[in-house]
Amino acid sequence: MPIRRLPPGAEYDPNRLLDAIIAKLRLKNDAALSRVLEVAPPVISKIRHNTLPIGATLLLRMHEESEFSIRELRELMVRPDGVAEALPA
């Protein structure tokens, strides 16, 4: 299976994804997100600080809880260079 690379000019940004899920689920903060996703709060912190990648299991859990498609979640993980986008409602 080929490894997917980021599109040219794009940058990995897990914060976009976490913020979009928090907004969609109307959660207050990362602690509430960790409870919904059933992970320890340090996991969310490590993802935010780019020390832990978002794994397949967590991505599936995010899909189940947020009802974003896997494709939408993957697109939210990438920030196009120089583009400031609004988060989905």
KOLTIBA-267766 format. One record per residue: residue in three letters; x, y, z of N, C-alpha, C, O in turn. Coordinates in nm, 2 decimals. Layout:
% residues N
type|n.px|n.py|n.pz|ca.px|ca.py|ca.pz|c.px|c.py|c.pz|o.px|o.py|o.pz
ALA|X|Y|Z|X|Y|Z|X|Y|Z|X|Y|Z
...
% end
This chain:
% residues 89
type|n.px|n.py|n.pz|ca.px|ca.py|ca.pz|c.px|c.py|c.pz|o.px|o.py|o.pz
MET|0.08|-0.12|0.00|0.00|0.00|0.00|0.09|0.12|0.00|0.18|0.13|0.08
PRO|0.07|0.22|-0.09|0.15|0.33|-0.10|0.13|0.43|0.02|0.02|0.43|0.08
ILE|0.23|0.49|0.06|0.22|0.59|0.17|0.17|0.72|0.11|0.22|0.77|0.01
ARG|0.07|0.78|0.17|0.02|0.91|0.12|0.10|1.02|0.18|0.13|1.03|0.30
ARG|0.14|1.11|0.09|0.22|1.22|0.13|0.12|1.35|0.13|0.02|1.35|0.07
LEU|0.17|1.45|0.20|0.09|1.57|0.20|0.10|1.64|0.06|0.21|1.63|0.00
PRO|0.00|1.70|0.02|0.00|1.78|-0.11|0.11|1.89|-0.10|0.14|1.94|0.01
PRO|0.17|1.92|-0.21|0.27|2.03|-0.21|0.21|2.16|-0.15|0.10|2.20|-0.19
GLY|0.29|2.22|-0.06|0.25|2.34|0.00|0.16|2.32|0.12|0.12|2.42|0.18
ALA|0.12|2.20|0.15|0.03|2.17|0.27|0.12|2.14|0.39|0.23|2.10|0.38
GLU|0.06|2.16|0.51|0.13|2.13|0.63|0.04|2.06|0.73|-0.08|2.09|0.74
TYR|0.09|1.96|0.80|0.02|1.88|0.90|-0.02|1.97|1.01|0.07|2.03|1.07
ASP|-0.15|1.97|1.05|-0.20|2.06|1.15|-0.31|1.99|1.23|-0.43|2.01|1.19
PRO|-0.28|1.91|1.33|-0.38|1.84|1.40|-0.47|1.93|1.48|-0.59|1.89|1.51
ASN|-0.43|2.05|1.51|-0.51|2.14|1.58|-0.64|2.18|1.51|-0.75|2.19|1.57
ARG|-0.63|2.19|1.38|-0.75|2.22|1.30|-0.86|2.11|1.32|-0.98|2.14|1.33
LEU|-0.81|1.98|1.32|-0.90|1.87|1.33|-0.96|1.87|1.47|-1.08|1.86|1.49
LEU|-0.88|1.88|1.57|-0.93|1.88|1.71|-1.03|2.00|1.74|-1.13|1.98|1.80
ASP|-1.00|2.12|1.69|-1.09|2.23|1.70|-1.22|2.21|1.63|-1.32|2.25|1.68
ALA|-1.21|2.15|1.51|-1.34|2.13|1.43|-1.43|2.03|1.51|-1.55|2.04|1.51
ILE|-1.37|1.92|1.57|-1.45|1.83|1.64|-1.51|1.89|1.77|-1.63|1.87|1.80
ILE|-1.43|1.97|1.84|-1.48|2.04|1.96|-1.59|2.13|1.92|-1.70|2.13|1.99
ALA|-1.58|2.20|1.81|-1.69|2.29|1.76|-1.81|2.21|1.72|-1.92|2.25|1.76
LYS|-1.80|2.11|1.65|-1.91|2.03|1.60|-1.99|1.97|1.72|-2.11|1.97|1.72
LEU|-1.91|1.91|1.81|-1.98|1.85|1.93|-2.02|1.95|2.04|-2.07|1.91|2.14
ARG|-1.98|2.08|2.02|-2.01|2.18|2.11|-1.95|2.15|2.25|-2.02|2.16|2.35
LEU|-1.83|2.11|2.25|-1.76|2.08|2.37|-1.69|2.20|2.43|-1.66|2.30|2.35
LYS|-1.66|2.20|2.55|-1.60|2.32|2.61|-1.45|2.33|2.59|-1.39|2.44|2.57
ASN|-1.38|2.22|2.60|-1.23|2.22|2.59|-1.18|2.08|2.56|-1.25|1.99|2.53
ASP|-1.04|2.07|2.56|-0.98|1.94|2.53|-1.01|1.83|2.63|-1.01|1.72|2.59
ALA|-1.03|1.87|2.76|-1.06|1.77|2.86|-1.20|1.70|2.82|-1.21|1.58|2.83
ALA|-1.29|1.78|2.78|-1.42|1.73|2.74|-1.41|1.64|2.62|-1.47|1.53|2.60
LEU|-1.32|1.68|2.52|-1.30|1.60|2.40|-1.23|1.47|2.44|-1.27|1.36|2.39
SER|-1.14|1.47|2.53|-1.08|1.34|2.58|-1.18|1.25|2.64|-1.17|1.13|2.62
ARG|-1.27|1.30|2.71|-1.38|1.21|2.77|-1.47|1.15|2.66|-1.50|1.04|2.67
VAL|-1.50|1.23|2.56|-1.59|1.19|2.45|-1.52|1.08|2.37|-1.57|0.98|2.33
LEU|-1.39|1.10|2.35|-1.31|1.01|2.27|-1.26|0.89|2.35|-1.20|0.79|2.29
GLU|-1.27|0.90|2.48|-1.23|0.79|2.57|-1.08|0.77|2.56|-1.03|0.66|2.56
VAL|-1.01|0.88|2.57|-0.86|0.88|2.58|-0.82|0.97|2.70|-0.90|1.05|2.74
ALA|-0.70|0.94|2.75|-0.65|1.02|2.86|-0.62|1.17|2.81|-0.58|1.18|2.69
PRO|-0.64|1.27|2.89|-0.62|1.41|2.85|-0.48|1.43|2.79|-0.46|1.51|2.70
PRO|-0.37|1.36|2.84|-0.24|1.39|2.79|-0.23|1.34|2.64|-0.14|1.40|2.57
VAL|-0.31|1.25|2.59|-0.31|1.21|2.45|-0.35|1.33|2.37|-0.28|1.35|2.26
ILE|-0.45|1.40|2.40|-0.49|1.52|2.32|-0.38|1.62|2.33|-0.36|1.69|2.22
SER|-0.32|1.65|2.44|-0.22|1.74|2.45|-0.10|1.71|2.36|-0.04|1.79|2.30
LYS|-0.06|1.58|2.36|0.05|1.54|2.28|0.02|1.55|2.13|0.11|1.58|2.05
ILE|-0.10|1.53|2.09|-0.14|1.54|1.95|-0.13|1.69|1.92|-0.08|1.73|1.81
ARG|-0.18|1.78|2.01|-0.18|1.92|1.98|-0.03|1.98|1.97|-0.01|2.07|1.89
HIS|0.06|1.92|2.04|0.20|1.96|2.04|0.28|1.88|1.94|0.41|1.89|1.94
ASN|0.22|1.81|1.85|0.29|1.73|1.74|0.39|1.63|1.80|0.49|1.60|1.73
THR|0.37|1.58|1.92|0.46|1.47|1.97|0.39|1.33|1.96|0.46|1.23|1.98
LEU|0.27|1.33|1.92|0.20|1.20|1.90|0.11|1.21|1.78|0.03|1.30|1.77
PRO|0.13|1.12|1.68|0.04|1.13|1.56|-0.10|1.08|1.59|-0.12|1.01|1.69
ILE|-0.20|1.12|1.51|-0.33|1.06|1.52|-0.33|0.93|1.46|-0.31|0.91|1.34
GLY|-0.35|0.82|1.54|-0.35|0.69|1.49|-0.49|0.65|1.43|-0.59|0.72|1.44
ALA|-0.49|0.53|1.36|-0.61|0.48|1.30|-0.72|0.46|1.40|-0.84|0.50|1.37
THR|-0.69|0.40|1.51|-0.80|0.38|1.61|-0.86|0.51|1.66|-0.99|0.52|1.67
LEU|-0.78|0.61|1.69|-0.84|0.74|1.73|-0.91|0.80|1.62|-1.01|0.87|1.64
LEU|-0.86|0.79|1.50|-0.93|0.85|1.38|-1.07|0.79|1.37|-1.17|0.86|1.34
LEU|-1.08|0.66|1.38|-1.21|0.59|1.37|-1.30|0.64|1.49|-1.42|0.66|1.47
ARG|-1.25|0.65|1.61|-1.33|0.70|1.72|-1.38|0.84|1.69|-1.49|0.88|1.72
MET|-1.29|0.93|1.63|-1.33|1.06|1.60|-1.45|1.06|1.50|-1.54|1.14|1.50
HIS|-1.44|0.97|1.40|-1.54|0.95|1.30|-1.67|0.91|1.36|-1.78|0.97|1.33
GLU|-1.67|0.81|1.45|-1.79|0.77|1.52|-1.86|0.87|1.60|-1.98|0.89|1.60
GLU|-1.78|0.95|1.67|-1.84|1.05|1.76|-1.88|1.18|1.68|-1.99|1.24|1.72
SER|-1.80|1.22|1.59|-1.83|1.35|1.52|-1.92|1.34|1.40|-1.98|1.43|1.35
GLU|-1.93|1.22|1.34|-2.00|1.19|1.22|-1.93|1.26|1.10|-2.00|1.27|0.99
PHE|-1.81|1.31|1.11|-1.73|1.36|1.00|-1.69|1.23|0.92|-1.67|1.13|0.99
SER|-1.69|1.24|0.79|-1.64|1.12|0.72|-1.48|1.11|0.74|-1.42|1.21|0.78
ILE|-1.43|0.99|0.72|-1.28|0.97|0.73|-1.21|1.07|0.64|-1.11|1.13|0.68
ARG|-1.26|1.09|0.52|-1.20|1.18|0.42|-1.20|1.32|0.48|-1.10|1.39|0.47
GLU|-1.31|1.37|0.54|-1.32|1.50|0.60|-1.22|1.51|0.71|-1.15|1.62|0.73
LEU|-1.21|1.41|0.80|-1.12|1.42|0.91|-0.97|1.43|0.86|-0.89|1.51|0.91
ARG|-0.94|1.35|0.75|-0.81|1.36|0.70|-0.78|1.49|0.63|-0.67|1.55|0.65
GLU|-0.88|1.55|0.57|-0.86|1.69|0.51|-0.84|1.79|0.62|-0.77|1.89|0.60
LEU|-0.91|1.77|0.73|-0.90|1.87|0.84|-0.76|1.86|0.91|-0.72|1.96|0.97
MET|-0.69|1.75|0.89|-0.55|1.74|0.95|-0.45|1.81|0.87|-0.34|1.83|0.92
VAL|-0.48|1.86|0.75|-0.39|1.93|0.67|-0.43|2.07|0.65|-0.54|2.10|0.61
ARG|-0.33|2.16|0.67|-0.36|2.30|0.65|-0.29|2.35|0.52|-0.16|2.34|0.51
PRO|-0.36|2.39|0.42|-0.30|2.44|0.30|-0.21|2.56|0.33|-0.25|2.64|0.41
ASP|-0.09|2.57|0.27|0.00|2.67|0.30|-0.06|2.81|0.26|-0.11|2.83|0.15
GLY|-0.06|2.90|0.35|-0.10|3.04|0.32|-0.25|3.06|0.31|-0.30|3.16|0.27
VAL|-0.33|2.95|0.35|-0.47|2.96|0.34|-0.53|2.96|0.48|-0.51|2.87|0.55
ALA|-0.61|3.06|0.51|-0.68|3.07|0.64|-0.82|3.03|0.61|-0.90|3.11|0.55
GLU|-0.86|2.91|0.65|-1.00|2.87|0.63|-1.09|2.87|0.75|-1.03|2.87|0.87
ALA|-1.21|2.89|0.73|-1.31|2.88|0.85|-1.33|2.73|0.87|-1.34|2.65|0.78
LEU|-1.35|2.70|1.00|-1.39|2.56|1.03|-1.53|2.53|1.00|-1.62|2.62|1.00
PRO|-1.56|2.40|0.96|-1.69|2.37|0.93|-1.79|2.38|1.05|-1.74|2.36|1.16
ALA|-1.91|2.41|1.02|-2.01|2.43|1.13|-2.07|2.30|1.17|-2.15|2.29|1.26
% end
